[in-house]
Amino acid sequence: MNKIVLILFSVVGFLSCKQPAKPVASIAVATVPGTKKKLCCESNIPNRFRAAGLSGAALSLPETGNTHANHAGMAWVPAGTFRMGADNQQAEPDEYPKHDVTVDGFWIDKTEVTNAQFEKFIKATGYITTAERKPDWNELKKQMPPGTEKPADSLLVPASLVFVPADHQVNLNDYSQWWAWKTGANWKHPHGPGSDIKGKDNYPVVQVSWYDAVAYSKWAGKRLPTEAEWERAARGGLEDKIYPWGNEKVNEGQPKANTWDGSFPYKNTQRDHYYYLAPVSSFAPNGYGLYDMAGNVWEWCADLYNNNYYKTVSSPAGVKNPRGASKSYDPDEPYAIKRVVRGGSFLCNDSYCSGYRVSRRMKTTEDSGMEHLGFRCVSN
């Protein structure tokens, strides 16, 4: 990777998606020469909204929702012990060691939170999402390498990242080839100006940050799942399997998830019948009755990301109800505070990102928003 990459992706967040338009603007930020990053559908941006009070606003949202969660549309995951972590040779170092984890029983949304559900929250609270707010450079630079130059004011505007498909084979280590920082991109306009969600009530809401997901969860009387709860739910009662449905490869047999079919990021055969997002529940559920635990959109978890976390909690006795790392750390971006995202998206492909594996761990900054990043909630 070149020493200079698009700061755009440091000013906002990203993972892996599609949008037929050229990048509106770009900014440069220094990075380590020759560094090779596994970026799949994952975001690498700093926490840009702290000074604006977004984190506080999201986490202290007035209780205008339910005191207790309504379990309609949720499935029960029974208490139990499972083996968490790597299942095959595609596993990354942060998926090791595989270890025993016990979790209490919990309720989890059968599907990702939809546009219709999120819109009810917005109308009830007047909440303004991260992507709709202007970045604050004084806070943003704290999460970036020393000496990073301030981008032009014209770029520090409400915006988010959208996927721009390439028209030819590209270097998969250069994510600037398929991501664009789009002014006006947000949950109502996931591809940027000119796009909307009309007729897509049953599609997963996207372009939501971790703050936005926490705010919605609190309003709904729920919370975000821990990483352990998410993996327990995704496995659907199966033991040591690669995917929510078992071990059959994603591109064999009947379509099992909304993923990138073909050569990423320039050719999608749409074998699964979708190019972008799919409506929730478009594919068969797993053993717990949960839909889209693989593909469609990445899903926020409550946990801070730390690349060595599994090494710190693994023990012969196992671990019960783990809550994640006490401190965020990603060696690729040591200044950024990141949260775990799970499940892969419609952009994942084995040639680039096997994010639909149940053990696959990805991470992104709390203020990230992208058109293939959403969430689902849990309740005790």
WORA-V624797 format. One record per helix or strand. SS is the DSSP state (helix for helix, strand for strand). FROM is the first residue (numbers start at 1). TO is the last residue. Records with the same first field share a line. If there is no record, write none. Layout:
SS = FROM-TO / FROM-TO
This chain:
strand = 4-6 / 28-30 / 74-77 / 80-84 / 99-103 / 106-109 / 114-114 / 159-163 / 179-183 / 186-186 / 189-189 / 203-204 / 223-224 / 243-243 / 246-246 / 262-263 / 267-268 / 279-279 / 298-304 / 306-306 / 319-320 / 329-329 / 338-342 / 349-349 / 353-353 / 362-365 / 370-370 / 373-374 / 377-379
helix = 8-11 / 54-59 / 93-95 / 115-125 / 130-132 / 137-143 / 153-155 / 175-177 / 210-219 / 227-235 / 309-313
